[in-house]
Amino acid sequence: MADITLYELPGCPYCAKVIDTLEQLGLEYDTVEVPSDHAERTEVKEVSGQTGVPVIVDEAHGVNGMDESDDIVEYLERTYAAEA
């Protein structure tokens, strides 16, 4: 089990942006595919307080439910590019 968990919806361009960054940085991560219906996204809502995706959890760095793809990409690059 990886430290990073990505909540995503297949085909979501914002999720793809985060996935591209995760892969470019060579990071291991788990994915949770959320339902397309926002009303059924209870798991991601519990984690982040909202139903939009992408959302990440990074247990290694105490990040619980970060949303907004640009914020996630910036966080990943700032946190993990320096470690690579």
N, C-alpha and C positions, 0 to 999 in steps of 0.2 A: 504494500500500500504506500503510495507516494504522499509526501507532505502537502502537495498542492492538489486541490480538487476544483475542477471547473464545472460549473453548472451552465449548460449550453443547450441550444436548440439547433439541430442539423439544418443547414441552409442559411443560418443567420450570418450576415456579413460582419457584424460586430464580433460575434463569437469567432469567426474565421480569423479575424485580425489578431485576437488574443492567442488562438491556436498557433498561428504563424510565429508569433513572438516566442511562445513556449518552445516550439520546435527549433527555432533559430538559436535559442539559448541552450538547447540540449537538455531541457528540464523534463523530468518524469512527472506525470500528473495523471490523476484519475478524472474521469468525466462522469457527470450525471446528466443524462438527457432529460430535459423537462418537457412536460406535455405542451402542445401548441396552445391549448386553452388556458388563458391566464388564471381562470378560476380554479384550475386543477393544479396549480403550481405551489402547493402547500409547503413542500420541502424547501424550495428556494426562498419562499417568503419567511419561513422560520429562521433561515440562515441570515438573510439580508434585510428583512423588513419590507421587501417589495417583490414584485413578480417578474421584473424585467431580467433579461440575460444579456450579456454574460455576467456571471458572478464568480469570484474565486474565494477560496479559503486557503490560507497558507499557514498550516499549523506550526511550521518551523520558525515563523516570524510573528506569530500572534495576530494574523490578519483573518478576521472572521466576517465574511460577507461583503467584500469590496465589489462595487459595481462600476459601471461606465467603462467601456472598452479603452478609451484613451487613458484614463486613470490607471487601469490595470496594466496596460502596456508600459506606461511610465514607471510604475512601481516595479514591474518585473525587470526592466532594463536597469533601473537604479540599484535594485537589490541583488540581481544575479549576474549582470554583465561584469561587474567588478570581481565576482567570485570565479568567473570562467577563466 
